[in-house]
Amino acid sequence: MKVRYSEEAASELEAAAHWYEESRPGLGSEFVLSIEAALASILRTPQLYAQAHRSDVRRALIKRFPYGLFFRVKDDWIEIVSVFHLRRNPKALKQRL
């Protein structure tokens, strides 16, 4: 399966990695590695993850970081809809789903 990030999700990932890297050198890389680990699990078994907000979007939690990876399963690819900080207002995410 292939993976595609929405423009918003790519921006969120970049901003979060930058913020963590500025907070402590190396932490941004650890954040990206955690995202990649979650993505590898999604690619193995995407149906394992629960649907979010009664939609076709599913959510994988990111270990060590308060983020969720929100995605849709397409025919032969995964669309990453959002790399969402879980302490943000969920209404901001619902508008995009």
Residue, then its C-alpha position, 0 to 999 in steps of 0.5 A: m500500500k502507498v501512503r499520501y499525506s494531505e497538505e494539512a497533515a504534512s504541515e502539521l507533521e512538519a510543524a510538530a517535528h520542528w517544535y519538538e526539535e526546538s524544545r530539545p535537539g533530537l526530540g523532533s527526530e524521535f517524534v518522526l520515528s514514532i509517526e513512522a512506527a504508527l504508520a508501519s502498523i497502520l500499513r500492516t493492519p489498517q482495520l485494527y484502528a477504530q473509526a473516529h467521529r462516526s466517519d470513515v476516518r480511523r485513528a492511531l495513537i502515537k506512542r510517547f507523544p500526545y498526537g493521533l494519526f487520522f487516516r482513511v483507507k482507500d483501495d490501494w493506499i492510505e490517506i493521512v488526513s491529520v497529524f492532530h495534537l490530542r489536546r486541541n479542540p476536537k471541533a477543529l478536526k471534525q471540520r476536516l473529516 
